[in-house]
Amino acid sequence: MRTLSRDFLANPSGIWGLIAAVIVSIIIFFINRRIGRKKHLFDERYQQTNNRSKARSWDAMIVVYLIAWFVVIIFDGIGFSFFLLTALYALHNVTAIITNFFFSTKHE
């Protein structure tokens, strides 16, 4: 029986490729942020548009969670998938409540 460490030592290219991709993504993020600041792309209109799009995506995810929850109950029954979706839905709403409370007290 082979273990994960032996497989990794025999062929670590997959993990190294993932690590390289993360490093390249971080470098690209900082380069784009620097270019955006020089061109003043991150002004107040950008922030407002970005915040609205995030809010609408959260609203859409609530609907997606509820539909997925219904489908899981029908096809899979009450099992791991049901409890996982329920936990994600609850976590989604708890974070929405916390951020709403944080920003409502911050602006007063």
Biopython code that builds the backbone (N, CA, C, O; Angstrom):
import numpy as np
from Bio.PDB.StructureBuilder import StructureBuilder

atoms = [
    (1, "MET", "N", (0.841, -1.176, 0.000)),
    (1, "MET", "CA", (0.000, 0.000, 0.000)),
    (1, "MET", "C", (0.889, 1.243, 0.000)),
    (1, "MET", "O", (1.778, 1.383, 0.840)),
    (2, "ARG", "N", (0.642, 2.121, -0.932)),
    (2, "ARG", "CA", (1.448, 3.338, -1.034)),
    (2, "ARG", "C", (0.815, 4.455, -0.217)),
    (2, "ARG", "O", (-0.407, 4.544, -0.108)),
    (3, "THR", "N", (1.643, 5.286, 0.343)),
    (3, "THR", "CA", (1.139, 6.419, 1.103)),
    (3, "THR", "C", (1.248, 7.681, 0.266)),
    (3, "THR", "O", (1.909, 7.706, -0.772)),
    (4, "LEU", "N", (0.599, 8.707, 0.732)),
    (4, "LEU", "CA", (0.618, 9.979, 0.014)),
    (4, "LEU", "C", (2.030, 10.540, -0.084)),
    (4, "LEU", "O", (2.393, 11.111, -1.112)),
    (5, "SER", "N", (2.821, 10.392, 0.952)),
    (5, "SER", "CA", (4.178, 10.943, 0.927)),
    (5, "SER", "C", (5.039, 10.251, -0.120)),
    (5, "SER", "O", (5.858, 10.897, -0.774)),
    (6, "ARG", "N", (4.861, 8.930, -0.288)),
    (6, "ARG", "CA", (5.628, 8.237, -1.327)),
    (6, "ARG", "C", (5.202, 8.692, -2.720)),
    (6, "ARG", "O", (6.040, 8.874, -3.603)),
    (7, "ASP", "N", (3.885, 8.875, -2.915)),
    (7, "ASP", "CA", (3.397, 9.366, -4.210)),
    (7, "ASP", "C", (3.927, 10.768, -4.492)),
    (7, "ASP", "O", (4.314, 11.084, -5.618)),
    (8, "PHE", "N", (3.939, 11.589, -3.473)),
    (8, "PHE", "CA", (4.448, 12.953, -3.648)),
    (8, "PHE", "C", (5.932, 12.956, -3.980)),
    (8, "PHE", "O", (6.373, 13.686, -4.868)),
    (9, "LEU", "N", (6.685, 12.160, -3.283)),
    (9, "LEU", "CA", (8.118, 12.098, -3.552)),
    (9, "LEU", "C", (8.408, 11.514, -4.927)),
    (9, "LEU", "O", (9.394, 11.884, -5.564)),
    (10, "ALA", "N", (7.556, 10.606, -5.389)),
    (10, "ALA", "CA", (7.755, 10.006, -6.702)),
    (10, "ALA", "C", (7.411, 10.982, -7.823)),
    (10, "ALA", "O", (8.074, 10.993, -8.861)),
    (11, "ASN", "N", (6.368, 11.809, -7.619)),
    (11, "ASN", "CA", (5.936, 12.732, -8.671)),
    (11, "ASN", "C", (5.346, 13.996, -8.044)),
    (11, "ASN", "O", (4.124, 14.122, -7.959)),
    (12, "PRO", "N", (6.185, 14.930, -7.604)),
    (12, "PRO", "CA", (5.680, 16.139, -6.931)),
    (12, "PRO", "C", (5.277, 17.262, -7.890)),
    (12, "PRO", "O", (4.998, 18.370, -7.435)),
    (13, "SER", "N", (5.237, 17.014, -9.188)),
    (13, "SER", "CA", (4.991, 18.092, -10.147)),
    (13, "SER", "C", (3.620, 18.736, -9.974)),
    (13, "SER", "O", (3.475, 19.939, -10.192)),
    (14, "GLY", "N", (2.615, 17.959, -9.587)),
    (14, "GLY", "CA", (1.283, 18.528, -9.402)),
    (14, "GLY", "C", (1.245, 19.562, -8.295)),
    (14, "GLY", "O", (0.677, 20.641, -8.459)),
    (15, "ILE", "N", (1.845, 19.230, -7.176)),
    (15, "ILE", "CA", (1.882, 20.160, -6.042)),
    (15, "ILE", "C", (2.738, 21.373, -6.373)),
    (15, "ILE", "O", (2.370, 22.502, -6.048)),
    (16, "TRP", "N", (3.884, 21.143, -7.020)),
    (16, "TRP", "CA", (4.745, 22.272, -7.384)),
    (16, "TRP", "C", (4.048, 23.177, -8.382)),
    (16, "TRP", "O", (4.208, 24.396, -8.319)),
    (17, "GLY", "N", (3.276, 22.610, -9.301)),
    (17, "GLY", "CA", (2.519, 23.415, -10.258)),
    (17, "GLY", "C", (1.478, 24.276, -9.560)),
    (17, "GLY", "O", (1.285, 25.436, -9.922)),
    (18, "LEU", "N", (0.799, 23.707, -8.551)),
    (18, "LEU", "CA", (-0.185, 24.460, -7.777)),
    (18, "LEU", "C", (0.472, 25.592, -6.997)),
    (18, "LEU", "O", (-0.055, 26.703, -6.952)),
    (19, "ILE", "N", (1.604, 25.319, -6.391)),
    (19, "ILE", "CA", (2.334, 26.352, -5.644)),
    (19, "ILE", "C", (2.792, 27.465, -6.586)),
    (19, "ILE", "O", (2.688, 28.646, -6.254)),
    (20, "ALA", "N", (3.297, 27.086, -7.758)),
    (20, "ALA", "CA", (3.728, 28.091, -8.740)),
    (20, "ALA", "C", (2.550, 28.933, -9.205)),
    (20, "ALA", "O", (2.685, 30.144, -9.376)),
    (21, "ALA", "N", (1.396, 28.307, -9.410)),
    (21, "ALA", "CA", (0.208, 29.053, -9.847)),
    (21, "ALA", "C", (-0.236, 30.056, -8.790)),
    (21, "ALA", "O", (-0.635, 31.168, -9.132)),
    (22, "VAL", "N", (-0.174, 29.690, -7.527)),
    (22, "VAL", "CA", (-0.539, 30.610, -6.444)),
    (22, "VAL", "C", (0.434, 31.778, -6.398)),
    (22, "VAL", "O", (0.011, 32.924, -6.244)),
    (23, "ILE", "N", (1.720, 31.513, -6.527)),
    (23, "ILE", "CA", (2.731, 32.579, -6.502)),
    (23, "ILE", "C", (2.543, 33.521, -7.688)),
    (23, "ILE", "O", (2.599, 34.739, -7.520)),
    (24, "VAL", "N", (2.321, 32.979, -8.873)),
    (24, "VAL", "CA", (2.095, 33.819, -10.063)),
    (24, "VAL", "C", (0.828, 34.647, -9.893)),
    (24, "VAL", "O", (0.806, 35.818, -10.273)),
    (25, "SER", "N", (-0.228, 34.063, -9.331)),
    (25, "SER", "CA", (-1.471, 34.811, -9.108)),
    (25, "SER", "C", (-1.262, 35.972, -8.142)),
    (25, "SER", "O", (-1.809, 37.054, -8.353)),
    (26, "ILE", "N", (-0.487, 35.766, -7.096)),
    (26, "ILE", "CA", (-0.208, 36.838, -6.135)),
    (26, "ILE", "C", (0.594, 37.956, -6.805)),
    (26, "ILE", "O", (0.314, 39.134, -6.584)),
    (27, "ILE", "N", (1.578, 37.601, -7.611)),
    (27, "ILE", "CA", (2.379, 38.607, -8.318)),
    (27, "ILE", "C", (1.512, 39.401, -9.278)),
    (27, "ILE", "O", (1.623, 40.626, -9.340)),
    (28, "ILE", "N", (0.650, 38.725, -10.029)),
    (28, "ILE", "CA", (-0.245, 39.415, -10.969)),
    (28, "ILE", "C", (-1.204, 40.335, -10.222)),
    (28, "ILE", "O", (-1.493, 41.435, -10.693)),
    (29, "PHE", "N", (-1.702, 39.902, -9.063)),
    (29, "PHE", "CA", (-2.587, 40.747, -8.268)),
    (29, "PHE", "C", (-1.903, 42.054, -7.890)),
    (29, "PHE", "O", (-2.482, 43.127, -8.061)),
    (30, "PHE", "N", (-0.682, 41.977, -7.379)),
    (30, "PHE", "CA", (0.012, 43.192, -6.960)),
    (30, "PHE", "C", (0.378, 44.083, -8.141)),
    (30, "PHE", "O", (0.341, 45.307, -8.015)),
    (31, "ILE", "N", (0.727, 43.504, -9.279)),
    (31, "ILE", "CA", (1.019, 44.307, -10.470)),
    (31, "ILE", "C", (-0.235, 45.037, -10.936)),
    (31, "ILE", "O", (-0.184, 46.230, -11.234)),
    (32, "ASN", "N", (-1.367, 44.325, -11.001)),
    (32, "ASN", "CA", (-2.621, 44.970, -11.423)),
    (32, "ASN", "C", (-3.064, 46.047, -10.449)),
    (32, "ASN", "O", (-3.586, 47.083, -10.859)),
    (33, "ARG", "N", (-2.856, 45.805, -9.159)),
    (33, "ARG", "CA", (-3.230, 46.821, -8.170)),
    (33, "ARG", "C", (-2.380, 48.072, -8.333)),
    (33, "ARG", "O", (-2.890, 49.187, -8.217)),
    (34, "ARG", "N", (-1.099, 47.899, -8.597)),
    (34, "ARG", "CA", (-0.217, 49.049, -8.787)),
    (34, "ARG", "C", (-0.595, 49.839, -10.035)),
    (34, "ARG", "O", (-0.632, 51.069, -10.007)),
    (35, "ILE", "N", (-0.877, 49.133, -11.133)),
    (35, "ILE", "CA", (-1.295, 49.806, -12.377)),
    (35, "ILE", "C", (-2.618, 50.530, -12.161)),
    (35, "ILE", "O", (-2.787, 51.660, -12.619)),
    (36, "GLY", "N", (-3.558, 49.891, -11.465)),
    (36, "GLY", "CA", (-4.851, 50.508, -11.196)),
    (36, "GLY", "C", (-4.743, 51.762, -10.351)),
    (36, "GLY", "O", (-5.480, 52.723, -10.571)),
    (37, "ARG", "N", (-3.848, 51.767, -9.400)),
    (37, "ARG", "CA", (-3.661, 52.966, -8.570)),
    (37, "ARG", "C", (-3.057, 54.108, -9.369)),
    (37, "ARG", "O", (-3.427, 55.267, -9.179)),
    (38, "LYS", "N", (-2.129, 53.788, -10.261)),
    (38, "LYS", "CA", (-1.522, 54.840, -11.093)),
    (38, "LYS", "C", (-2.549, 55.461, -12.030)),
    (38, "LYS", "O", (-2.502, 56.662, -12.294)),
    (39, "LYS", "N", (-3.474, 54.652, -12.533)),
    (39, "LYS", "CA", (-4.494, 55.153, -13.461)),
    (39, "LYS", "C", (-5.763, 55.616, -12.741)),
    (39, "LYS", "O", (-6.739, 55.987, -13.393)),
    (40, "HIS", "N", (-5.760, 55.598, -11.404)),
    (40, "HIS", "CA", (-6.900, 56.012, -10.576)),
    (40, "HIS", "C", (-8.159, 55.223, -10.919)),
    (40, "HIS", "O", (-9.242, 55.794, -11.047)),
    (41, "LEU", "N", (-8.011, 53.916, -11.064)),
    (41, "LEU", "CA", (-9.162, 53.074, -11.391)),
    (41, "LEU", "C", (-10.005, 52.728, -10.169)),
    (41, "LEU", "O", (-11.165, 52.342, -10.310)),
    (42, "PHE", "N", (-9.442, 52.858, -8.982)),
    (42, "PHE", "CA", (-10.137, 52.438, -7.767)),
    (42, "PHE", "C", (-10.719, 53.643, -7.031)),
    (42, "PHE", "O", (-10.471, 53.822, -5.838)),
    (43, "ASP", "N", (-11.488, 54.464, -7.733)),
    (43, "ASP", "CA", (-12.085, 55.646, -7.125)),
    (43, "ASP", "C", (-13.419, 55.287, -6.464)),
    (43, "ASP", "O", (-13.760, 54.112, -6.327)),
    (44, "GLU", "N", (-14.163, 56.313, -6.058)),
    (44, "GLU", "CA", (-15.410, 56.100, -5.330)),
    (44, "GLU", "C", (-16.463, 55.386, -6.183)),
    (44, "GLU", "O", (-17.216, 54.559, -5.670)),
    (45, "ARG", "N", (-16.518, 55.699, -7.468)),
    (45, "ARG", "CA", (-17.495, 55.024, -8.339)),
    (45, "ARG", "C", (-17.190, 53.539, -8.451)),
    (45, "ARG", "O", (-18.103, 52.714, -8.463)),
    (46, "TYR", "N", (-15.913, 53.199, -8.532)),
    (46, "TYR", "CA", (-15.518, 51.789, -8.585)),
    (46, "TYR", "C", (-15.947, 51.070, -7.309)),
    (46, "TYR", "O", (-16.492, 49.967, -7.367)),
    (47, "GLN", "N", (-15.703, 51.691, -6.164)),
    (47, "GLN", "CA", (-16.079, 51.077, -4.890)),
    (47, "GLN", "C", (-17.583, 50.875, -4.797)),
    (47, "GLN", "O", (-18.044, 49.826, -4.349)),
    (48, "GLN", "N", (-18.351, 51.878, -5.221)),
    (48, "GLN", "CA", (-19.809, 51.768, -5.159)),
    (48, "GLN", "C", (-20.327, 50.669, -6.085)),
    (48, "GLN", "O", (-21.186, 49.879, -5.694)),
    (49, "THR", "N", (-19.812, 50.617, -7.299)),
    (49, "THR", "CA", (-20.220, 49.575, -8.243)),
    (49, "THR", "C", (-19.819, 48.198, -7.736)),
    (49, "THR", "O", (-20.598, 47.250, -7.833)),
    (50, "ASN", "N", (-18.621, 48.082, -7.203)),
    (50, "ASN", "CA", (-18.136, 46.814, -6.674)),
    (50, "ASN", "C", (-18.990, 46.350, -5.492)),
    (50, "ASN", "O", (-19.327, 45.170, -5.399)),
    (51, "ASN", "N", (-19.336, 47.262, -4.598)),
    (51, "ASN", "CA", (-20.162, 46.912, -3.438)),
    (51, "ASN", "C", (-21.562, 46.481, -3.868)),
    (51, "ASN", "O", (-22.116, 45.532, -3.312)),
    (52, "ARG", "N", (-22.139, 47.171, -4.856)),
    (52, "ARG", "CA", (-23.464, 46.779, -5.346)),
    (52, "ARG", "C", (-23.427, 45.402, -5.993)),
    (52, "ARG", "O", (-24.337, 44.597, -5.794)),
    (53, "SER", "N", (-22.386, 45.126, -6.764)),
    (53, "SER", "CA", (-22.300, 43.816, -7.416)),
    (53, "SER", "C", (-22.123, 42.705, -6.385)),
    (53, "SER", "O", (-22.677, 41.617, -6.545)),
    (54, "LYS", "N", (-21.361, 42.967, -5.341)),
    (54, "LYS", "CA", (-21.212, 41.971, -4.281)),
    (54, "LYS", "C", (-22.537, 41.718, -3.578)),
    (54, "LYS", "O", (-22.873, 40.574, -3.274)),
    (55, "ALA", "N", (-23.290, 42.780, -3.321)),
    (55, "ALA", "CA", (-24.588, 42.624, -2.655)),
    (55, "ALA", "C", (-25.549, 41.813, -3.518)),
    (55, "ALA", "O", (-26.266, 40.953, -3.006)),
    (56, "ARG", "N", (-25.569, 42.080, -4.810)),
    (56, "ARG", "CA", (-26.468, 41.327, -5.702)),
    (56, "ARG", "C", (-26.029, 39.873, -5.830)),
    (56, "ARG", "O", (-26.873, 38.986, -5.956)),
    (57, "SER", "N", (-24.733, 39.616, -5.799)),
    (57, "SER", "CA", (-24.277, 38.225, -5.875)),
    (57, "SER", "C", (-24.636, 37.478, -4.595)),
    (57, "SER", "O", (-24.956, 36.291, -4.650)),
    (58, "TRP", "N", (-24.592, 38.142, -3.452)),
    (58, "TRP", "CA", (-25.029, 37.508, -2.208)),
    (58, "TRP", "C", (-26.519, 37.216, -2.267)),
    (58, "TRP", "O", (-26.956, 36.154, -1.824)),
    (59, "ASP", "N", (-27.306, 38.142, -2.809)),
    (59, "ASP", "CA", (-28.742, 37.906, -2.955)),
    (59, "ASP", "C", (-29.005, 36.711, -3.864)),
    (59, "ASP", "O", (-29.865, 35.880, -3.572)),
    (60, "ALA", "N", (-28.271, 36.629, -4.952)),
    (60, "ALA", "CA", (-28.440, 35.507, -5.876)),
    (60, "ALA", "C", (-28.024, 34.197, -5.213)),
    (60, "ALA", "O", (-28.650, 33.164, -5.449)),
    (61, "MET", "N", (-26.989, 34.222, -4.398)),
    (61, "MET", "CA", (-26.535, 32.993, -3.740)),
    (61, "MET", "C", (-27.557, 32.465, -2.748)),
    (61, "MET", "O", (-27.638, 31.254, -2.538)),
    (62, "ILE", "N", (-28.329, 33.334, -2.140)),
    (62, "ILE", "CA", (-29.388, 32.867, -1.245)),
    (62, "ILE", "C", (-30.378, 32.028, -2.039)),
    (62, "ILE", "O", (-30.789, 30.959, -1.586)),
    (63, "VAL", "N", (-30.761, 32.501, -3.211)),
    (63, "VAL", "CA", (-31.690, 31.754, -4.058)),
    (63, "VAL", "C", (-31.056, 30.439, -4.508)),
    (63, "VAL", "O", (-31.716, 29.399, -4.501)),
    (64, "VAL", "N", (-29.793, 30.477, -4.897)),
    (64, "VAL", "CA", (-29.096, 29.263, -5.334)),
    (64, "VAL", "C", (-29.024, 28.251, -4.198)),
    (64, "VAL", "O", (-29.258, 27.063, -4.419)),
    (65, "TYR", "N", (-28.705, 28.698, -2.991)),
    (65, "TYR", "CA", (-28.656, 27.792, -1.841)),
    (65, "TYR", "C", (-30.016, 27.142, -1.603)),
    (65, "TYR", "O", (-30.092, 25.938, -1.360)),
    (66, "LEU", "N", (-31.079, 27.921, -1.670)),
    (66, "LEU", "CA", (-32.408, 27.371, -1.417)),
    (66, "LEU", "C", (-32.812, 26.360, -2.484)),
    (66, "LEU", "O", (-33.405, 25.331, -2.163)),
    (67, "ILE", "N", (-32.501, 26.638, -3.746)),
    (67, "ILE", "CA", (-32.812, 25.689, -4.819)),
    (67, "ILE", "C", (-31.973, 24.417, -4.655)),
    (67, "ILE", "O", (-32.500, 23.311, -4.776)),
    (68, "ALA", "N", (-30.688, 24.564, -4.383)),
    (68, "ALA", "CA", (-29.820, 23.400, -4.198)),
    (68, "ALA", "C", (-30.266, 22.587, -2.986)),
    (68, "ALA", "O", (-30.226, 21.357, -3.009)),
    (69, "TRP", "N", (-30.686, 23.265, -1.945)),
    (69, "TRP", "CA", (-31.163, 22.592, -0.745)),
    (69, "TRP", "C", (-32.377, 21.729, -1.071)),
    (69, "TRP", "O", (-32.458, 20.576, -0.648)),
    (70, "PHE", "N", (-33.315, 22.289, -1.821)),
    (70, "PHE", "CA", (-34.519, 21.569, -2.233)),
    (70, "PHE", "C", (-34.169, 20.360, -3.098)),
    (70, "PHE", "O", (-34.722, 19.278, -2.905)),
    (71, "VAL", "N", (-33.253, 20.540, -4.048)),
    (71, "VAL", "CA", (-32.841, 19.444, -4.937)),
    (71, "VAL", "C", (-32.141, 18.333, -4.154)),
    (71, "VAL", "O", (-32.371, 17.152, -4.416)),
    (72, "VAL", "N", (-31.293, 18.702, -3.201)),
    (72, "VAL", "CA", (-30.600, 17.702, -2.388)),
    (72, "VAL", "C", (-31.595, 16.901, -1.563)),
    (72, "VAL", "O", (-31.446, 15.686, -1.432)),
    (73, "ILE", "N", (-32.600, 17.551, -1.009)),
    (73, "ILE", "CA", (-33.600, 16.833, -0.212)),
    (73, "ILE", "C", (-34.358, 15.836, -1.089)),
    (73, "ILE", "O", (-34.630, 14.713, -0.666)),
    (74, "ILE", "N", (-34.696, 16.250, -2.310)),
    (74, "ILE", "CA", (-35.456, 15.363, -3.195)),
    (74, "ILE", "C", (-34.618, 14.172, -3.641)),
    (74, "ILE", "O", (-35.084, 13.035, -3.557)),
    (75, "PHE", "N", (-33.397, 14.400, -4.113)),
    (75, "PHE", "CA", (-32.608, 13.340, -4.734)),
    (75, "PHE", "C", (-31.706, 12.577, -3.771)),
    (75, "PHE", "O", (-31.443, 11.394, -3.985)),
    (76, "ASP", "N", (-31.232, 13.229, -2.719)),
    (76, "ASP", "CA", (-30.268, 12.588, -1.831)),
    (76, "ASP", "C", (-30.855, 12.288, -0.459)),
    (76, "ASP", "O", (-30.332, 11.444, 0.268)),
    (77, "GLY", "N", (-31.915, 12.958, -0.108)),
    (77, "GLY", "CA", (-32.502, 12.770, 1.213)),
    (77, "GLY", "C", (-31.734, 13.557, 2.257)),
    (77, "GLY", "O", (-30.873, 14.380, 1.945)),
    (78, "ILE", "N", (-32.073, 13.280, 3.504)),
    (78, "ILE", "CA", (-31.414, 13.955, 4.613)),
    (78, "ILE", "C", (-30.112, 13.205, 4.890)),
    (78, "ILE", "O", (-30.114, 12.144, 5.514)),
    (79, "GLY", "N", (-29.022, 13.763, 4.424)),
    (79, "GLY", "CA", (-27.723, 13.131, 4.609)),
    (79, "GLY", "C", (-26.650, 14.197, 4.734)),
    (79, "GLY", "O", (-26.923, 15.334, 5.119)),
    (80, "PHE", "N", (-25.432, 13.812, 4.404)),
    (80, "PHE", "CA", (-24.307, 14.732, 4.531)),
    (80, "PHE", "C", (-24.484, 15.969, 3.666)),
    (80, "PHE", "O", (-24.212, 17.084, 4.111)),
    (81, "SER", "N", (-24.943, 15.779, 2.424)),
    (81, "SER", "CA", (-25.124, 16.914, 1.510)),
    (81, "SER", "C", (-26.112, 17.919, 2.077)),
    (81, "SER", "O", (-25.899, 19.128, 1.988)),
    (82, "PHE", "N", (-27.198, 17.413, 2.663)),
    (82, "PHE", "CA", (-28.205, 18.290, 3.252)),
    (82, "PHE", "C", (-27.608, 19.122, 4.382)),
    (82, "PHE", "O", (-27.816, 20.333, 4.452)),
    (83, "PHE", "N", (-26.865, 18.460, 5.263)),
    (83, "PHE", "CA", (-26.299, 19.182, 6.401)),
    (83, "PHE", "C", (-25.186, 20.136, 5.971)),
    (83, "PHE", "O", (-25.008, 21.197, 6.569)),
    (84, "LEU", "N", (-24.442, 19.761, 4.941)),
    (84, "LEU", "CA", (-23.415, 20.662, 4.420)),
    (84, "LEU", "C", (-24.041, 21.918, 3.830)),
    (84, "LEU", "O", (-23.591, 23.026, 4.121)),
    (85, "LEU", "N", (-25.069, 21.762, 3.009)),
    (85, "LEU", "CA", (-25.746, 22.936, 2.443)),
    (85, "LEU", "C", (-26.413, 23.775, 3.530)),
    (85, "LEU", "O", (-26.409, 25.004, 3.456)),
    (86, "THR", "N", (-26.979, 23.125, 4.526)),
    (86, "THR", "CA", (-27.596, 23.859, 5.633)),
    (86, "THR", "C", (-26.549, 24.668, 6.394)),
    (86, "THR", "O", (-26.792, 25.819, 6.753)),
    (87, "ALA", "N", (-25.386, 24.067, 6.639)),
    (87, "ALA", "CA", (-24.314, 24.783, 7.333)),
    (87, "ALA", "C", (-23.811, 25.958, 6.499)),
    (87, "ALA", "O", (-23.569, 27.038, 7.037)),
    (88, "LEU", "N", (-23.648, 25.756, 5.176)),
    (88, "LEU", "CA", (-23.205, 26.855, 4.310)),
    (88, "LEU", "C", (-24.231, 27.981, 4.285)),
    (88, "LEU", "O", (-23.866, 29.156, 4.330)),
    (89, "TYR", "N", (-25.502, 27.631, 4.213)),
    (89, "TYR", "CA", (-26.568, 28.636, 4.207)),
    (89, "TYR", "C", (-26.586, 29.410, 5.528)),
    (89, "TYR", "O", (-26.720, 30.633, 5.531)),
    (90, "ALA", "N", (-26.450, 28.697, 6.643)),
    (90, "ALA", "CA", (-26.435, 29.357, 7.945)),
    (90, "ALA", "C", (-25.211, 30.262, 8.080)),
    (90, "ALA", "O", (-25.323, 31.390, 8.560)),
    (91, "LEU", "N", (-24.043, 29.772, 7.658)),
    (91, "LEU", "CA", (-22.825, 30.578, 7.701)),
    (91, "LEU", "C", (-22.948, 31.818, 6.818)),
    (91, "LEU", "O", (-22.511, 32.906, 7.193)),
    (92, "HIS", "N", (-23.544, 31.641, 5.649)),
    (92, "HIS", "CA", (-23.782, 32.754, 4.727)),
    (92, "HIS", "C", (-24.616, 33.844, 5.413)),
    (92, "HIS", "O", (-24.285, 35.027, 5.333)),
    (93, "ASN", "N", (-25.691, 33.441, 6.082)),
    (93, "ASN", "CA", (-26.558, 34.415, 6.741)),
    (93, "ASN", "C", (-25.914, 35.023, 7.979)),
    (93, "ASN", "O", (-26.119, 36.204, 8.258)),
    (94, "VAL", "N", (-25.150, 34.252, 8.716)),
    (94, "VAL", "CA", (-24.470, 34.785, 9.902)),
    (94, "VAL", "C", (-23.446, 35.843, 9.494)),
    (94, "VAL", "O", (-23.349, 36.892, 10.131)),
    (95, "THR", "N", (-22.679, 35.570, 8.430)),
    (95, "THR", "CA", (-21.711, 36.573, 7.980)),
    (95, "THR", "C", (-22.416, 37.816, 7.455)),
    (95, "THR", "O", (-21.918, 38.927, 7.636)),
    (96, "ALA", "N", (-23.569, 37.649, 6.806)),
    (96, "ALA", "CA", (-24.334, 38.817, 6.351)),
    (96, "ALA", "C", (-24.815, 39.646, 7.545)),
    (96, "ALA", "O", (-24.772, 40.876, 7.502)),
    (97, "ILE", "N", (-25.266, 38.991, 8.591)),
    (97, "ILE", "CA", (-25.724, 39.701, 9.795)),
    (97, "ILE", "C", (-24.558, 40.437, 10.458)),
    (97, "ILE", "O", (-24.696, 41.597, 10.848)),
    (98, "ILE", "N", (-23.436, 39.780, 10.584)),
    (98, "ILE", "CA", (-22.268, 40.393, 11.239)),
    (98, "ILE", "C", (-21.780, 41.600, 10.450)),
    (98, "ILE", "O", (-21.531, 42.657, 11.030)),
    (99, "THR", "N", (-21.639, 41.458, 9.125)),
    (99, "THR", "CA", (-21.160, 42.597, 8.333)),
    (99, "THR", "C", (-22.178, 43.722, 8.313)),
    (99, "THR", "O", (-21.802, 44.894, 8.320)),
    (100, "ASN", "N", (-23.466, 43.386, 8.289)),
    (100, "ASN", "CA", (-24.499, 44.420, 8.329)),
    (100, "ASN", "C", (-24.435, 45.186, 9.642)),
    (100, "ASN", "O", (-24.515, 46.414, 9.650)),
    (101, "PHE", "N", (-24.291, 44.472, 10.746)),
    (101, "PHE", "CA", (-24.173, 45.121, 12.052)),
    (101, "PHE", "C", (-22.914, 45.975, 12.130)),
    (101, "PHE", "O", (-22.957, 47.092, 12.647)),
    (102, "PHE", "N", (-21.793, 45.466, 11.623)),
    (102, "PHE", "CA", (-20.531, 46.194, 11.659)),
    (102, "PHE", "C", (-20.635, 47.506, 10.896)),
    (102, "PHE", "O", (-20.250, 48.555, 11.412)),
    (103, "PHE", "N", (-21.156, 47.458, 9.662)),
    (103, "PHE", "CA", (-21.214, 48.667, 8.869)),
    (103, "PHE", "C", (-22.299, 49.626, 9.313)),
    (103, "PHE", "O", (-22.174, 50.832, 9.103)),
    (104, "SER", "N", (-23.363, 49.122, 9.921)),
    (104, "SER", "CA", (-24.401, 50.032, 10.411)),
    (104, "SER", "C", (-23.909, 50.801, 11.630)),
    (104, "SER", "O", (-24.271, 51.966, 11.799)),
    (105, "THR", "N", (-23.099, 50.186, 12.482)),
    (105, "THR", "CA", (-22.556, 50.914, 13.624)),
    (105, "THR", "C", (-21.369, 51.781, 13.251)),
    (105, "THR", "O", (-21.073, 52.754, 13.945)),
    (106, "LYS", "N", (-20.698, 51.451, 12.185)),
    (106, "LYS", "CA", (-19.530, 52.222, 11.759)),
    (106, "LYS", "C", (-19.921, 53.575, 11.154)),
    (106, "LYS", "O", (-19.188, 54.552, 11.308)),
    (107, "HIS", "N", (-21.054, 53.641, 10.477)),
    (107, "HIS", "CA", (-21.456, 54.871, 9.791)),
    (107, "HIS", "C", (-22.271, 55.807, 10.661)),
    (107, "HIS", "O", (-22.621, 56.899, 10.213)),
    (108, "GLU", "N", (-22.583, 55.425, 11.875)),
    (108, "GLU", "CA", (-23.364, 56.312, 12.734)),
    (108, "GLU", "C", (-22.503, 57.223, 13.552)),
    (108, "GLU", "O", (-23.019, 58.029, 14.326)),
]
sb = StructureBuilder()
sb.init_structure("model")
sb.init_model(0)
sb.init_chain("A")
sb.init_seg("    ")
for serial, (resi, resn, name, xyz) in enumerate(atoms, 1):
    if name == "N":
        sb.init_residue(resn, " ", resi, " ")
    sb.init_atom(name, np.array(xyz, "f"), 0.0, 1.0, " ", f" {name:<3s}", serial, name[0])
structure = sb.get_structure()
